[in-house]
């Protein structure tokens, strides 16, 4: 998500991933099995001090700098819930494509996923 949406951070809750990638040739059905939900990617602008600890992962952030964060509309709507961002009050104002479609496009462009 971060690469495709050109954001500083991205977050996907582990419950959104429903399968694994098989070895060998991938087809769109594999991605549909992994991402069966119609989650839309959303982007918000967040001050460094508002970034959840789970996102920072040892990175140094400026508490006053504005960072961009991509996640799904489901996570944005449930951001305070366990397994999601673990915070509340973050606003996501930009909508992107369906996450599943973005992933299919990304894999097609990469050609090899390791």
Secondary structure, 3 states (H helix, E strand, C coil): CHHHHCCCEECCCHHHCCCCCCCCCCCHHHHHHHCCCCCEEEEEEEEHHHCCHHHHCCCCCCCCCEEEEEEEHHHHHCCCCCCCCCCCCCCEEEEEEEHHHHHHHHHHHHCCCC
